[in-house]
């Protein structure tokens, strides 16, 4: 068999393996959360090179059909969380309302000074104190997003005394009387690379969703400046708005 024919044959095997796994998932033979056979077992079943098996698995991962756990293997992706980014509703609240189990891990929480960009966002002089909080959020024990939240220290003095593994929204409401009257939201597809891919334990370059939100109170003050990076298979955006 010449080189071109060999490559074509491997490609057909890769597509056949991908289609077979997708068909088993669609039929319910493999359910959300189920573990797939090992790469070695798939290789024995299909009889193709390990690289071809991985190409098929990576394709299914890019489609959001399966996902990989470090040192554990491949699993069928669970249903995505329905997310309305225009609402100032805590992650814990809306995930629990969908019958899922949310948890939060604080990566860092620091007092920083406003650079020119943050100074413009918060309408504060450059060098003003701000709090920067980085967190990793989980749904049913799977890391689904990493976020960076910036809060004006003048509106929430001594904020760092609290644990941010719980709801920051609740802390701002109950401890500082801060509530949001308006959200300015932008979203765009992205490739998860660098810090975001590492924090979510993903292969760099997989698709994701980047969400930027600026939350204002009734006086027009910025309460939060939030950057979220979601894994693409974990979220479905749903916004209910009135048409003007």
C-alpha positions in Angstrom: 0.0 0.0 0.0 1.5 3.4 -1.0 1.7 6.3 1.5 -1.4 8.1 0.2 -3.5 4.9 0.5 -2.2 4.3 4.0 -3.1 7.8 5.1 -6.6 7.4 3.6 -7.1 4.1 5.4 -6.0 5.5 8.7 -8.3 8.5 8.2 -11.3 6.2 7.6 -10.4 4.2 10.7 -10.3 7.4 12.7 -13.6 8.6 11.4 -15.2 5.2 12.0 -14.0 5.1 15.6 -15.2 8.6 16.2 -18.6 7.8 14.7 -18.9 4.6 16.6 -18.3 6.3 20.0 -20.6 9.2 19.1 -23.3 6.7 18.0 -23.0 4.7 21.3 -23.4 8.0 23.3 -26.4 9.1 21.3 -28.0 5.7 21.8 -27.6 5.9 25.5 -25.2 2.9 25.7 -22.6 5.4 27.1 -24.2 7.9 29.5 -23.0 11.3 30.8 -20.2 10.6 33.3 -19.5 7.1 32.0 -15.8 6.3 31.4 -14.7 5.2 27.9 -12.6 2.2 27.3 -8.9 2.9 27.6 -6.9 4.0 24.6 -5.1 0.7 24.6 -8.4 -1.2 24.5 -9.7 1.0 21.7 -6.5 0.4 19.9 -6.9 -3.4 20.2 -10.5 -3.2 19.2 -10.0 -1.0 16.1 -6.5 -2.2 15.1 -5.0 1.1 14.2 -2.1 3.2 15.5 -2.3 4.8 18.9 -2.0 8.2 17.3 -5.1 7.5 15.2 -7.1 6.6 18.3 -6.0 9.8 20.0 -6.9 11.9 17.0 -10.5 10.5 17.1 -10.7 11.2 20.9 -9.4 14.7 20.5 -12.0 15.3 17.8 -14.8 14.2 20.1 -13.3 16.4 22.8 -13.3 19.4 20.5 -16.9 18.7 19.7 -17.8 18.6 23.4 -18.9 15.0 23.3 -16.2 13.7 25.7 -13.7 15.1 28.1 -10.4 14.0 29.7 -9.5 13.7 33.4 -5.9 13.9 34.3 -4.4 10.4 34.9 -7.9 8.9 34.8 -9.1 8.6 31.2 -11.9 9.8 28.9 -15.5 10.4 30.0 -18.8 11.2 28.4 -19.5 14.9 28.9 -22.4 15.9 31.2 -25.1 18.3 30.0 -24.0 21.9 30.0 -25.0 24.4 32.6 -27.6 27.0 31.4 -26.1 30.4 32.0 -27.6 33.9 31.8 -24.6 36.3 32.1 -26.8 39.4 32.2 -28.1 38.5 35.7 -26.2 39.2 38.8 -26.9 35.8 40.3 -24.2 33.8 42.0 -22.7 30.7 40.3 -23.6 28.6 43.3 -27.3 29.6 43.1 -28.0 29.0 39.4 -26.0 25.8 39.3 -27.8 24.4 42.3 -31.2 25.5 40.8 -30.4 23.1 37.9 -29.9 20.2 40.2 -26.1 20.2 39.9 -23.4 20.3 42.5 -21.3 23.5 42.4 -18.0 24.1 44.2 -15.5 26.9 44.2 -11.7 26.9 44.7 -10.0 30.2 45.4 -6.7 30.3 43.5 -5.5 33.7 44.8 -6.9 36.9 46.5 -4.7 39.9 46.5 -4.7 43.7 47.1 -3.5 45.3 43.8 -3.2 48.8 42.4 -5.2 50.0 39.4 -3.3 50.1 36.2 -4.5 52.5 33.5 -7.0 50.0 32.1 -8.5 49.2 35.5 -8.4 52.9 36.5 -10.6 53.6 33.5 -13.0 50.8 34.2 -13.5 51.8 37.8 -13.2 55.6 37.2 -10.5 55.7 39.8 -7.0 57.3 39.7 -4.2 55.0 38.6 -2.7 53.4 41.6 -6.0 53.2 43.5 -6.4 50.0 45.7 -8.4 47.1 44.2 -9.0 43.5 45.1 -8.2 40.8 42.6 -9.7 37.4 43.1 -8.9 34.3 40.9 -11.1 31.3 41.3 -11.7 27.9 39.7 -15.4 26.8 39.6 -16.6 23.2 39.4 -19.8 21.5 38.5 -20.2 17.9 39.7 -16.5 17.9 40.6 -15.4 18.9 37.0 -13.6 22.2 36.6 -15.7 24.2 34.1 -14.4 27.8 34.3 -11.7 30.0 35.7 -12.4 33.6 36.6 -10.7 36.8 37.6 -12.8 39.3 39.5 -11.8 42.8 40.4 -13.6 44.7 43.2 -13.1 48.3 44.2 -11.5 48.3 47.7 -13.3 51.6 48.5 -16.7 49.9 48.2 -15.7 46.8 50.1 -13.0 47.6 52.7 -11.2 44.6 54.3 -12.9 42.2 51.8 -10.0 39.8 52.0 -11.0 38.7 55.5 -13.7 36.5 53.9 -13.4 33.1 52.2 -14.1 33.2 48.5 -14.8 29.5 48.3 -18.4 30.5 48.9 -20.6 33.1 47.2 -18.9 36.5 46.6 -22.3 37.8 45.5 -23.7 37.0 48.9 -20.8 38.7 50.7 -21.1 41.9 48.7 -24.8 42.0 49.4 -24.9 41.1 53.1 -21.7 42.7 54.3 -21.5 45.8 52.2 -25.0 46.4 51.0 -23.9 46.2 47.3 -26.4 45.2 44.6 -26.2 45.4 40.9 -28.6 47.4 38.7 -27.0 46.9 35.4 -24.6 44.5 33.7 -22.5 45.2 30.6 -21.6 41.9 29.1 -19.4 40.8 26.1 -18.8 37.3 25.0 -16.7 35.7 22.3 -15.4 32.3 21.4 -11.7 31.7 22.3 -9.0 29.2 22.4 -8.0 28.2 25.9 -4.3 28.6 26.2 -1.7 29.4 28.8 -3.0 30.0 32.3 -6.6 29.2 31.4 -5.8 25.9 29.9 -3.5 25.0 32.7 -6.0 26.0 35.4 -8.8 23.9 33.7 -6.3 21.0 33.1 -7.0 21.1 29.4 -5.0 20.5 26.3 -3.9 24.0 25.1 -5.9 25.2 22.1 -9.3 23.7 22.9 -12.2 26.0 22.3 -13.7 28.0 25.1 -16.0 30.9 25.8 -14.6 34.2 27.2 -17.1 36.3 29.1 -16.4 39.9 30.3 -18.8 41.5 32.6 -18.9 45.0 34.2 -21.5 45.2 37.0 -22.8 48.6 38.1 -24.9 49.6 41.1 -27.8 52.1 41.0 -25.4 55.0 41.4 -23.4 53.9 38.4 -20.4 52.7 40.4 -18.6 49.5 39.2 -19.2 46.8 41.7 -17.4 44.0 39.9 -15.2 43.6 36.8 -15.2 40.0 35.9 -13.4 37.9 33.3 -14.5 34.3 32.9 -13.1 31.6 30.7 -15.4 28.5 30.3 -14.7 25.2 28.7 -16.9 25.1 25.7 -18.8 21.9 26.5 -19.8 23.1 30.0 -22.1 26.0 29.2 -25.1 27.0 27.2 -26.0 30.7 27.0 -29.6 31.6 27.5 -30.8 35.2 27.8 -34.4 36.2 28.3 -34.8 39.9 27.3 -37.6 42.2 26.3 -37.6 43.3 22.7 -37.7 47.1 22.3 
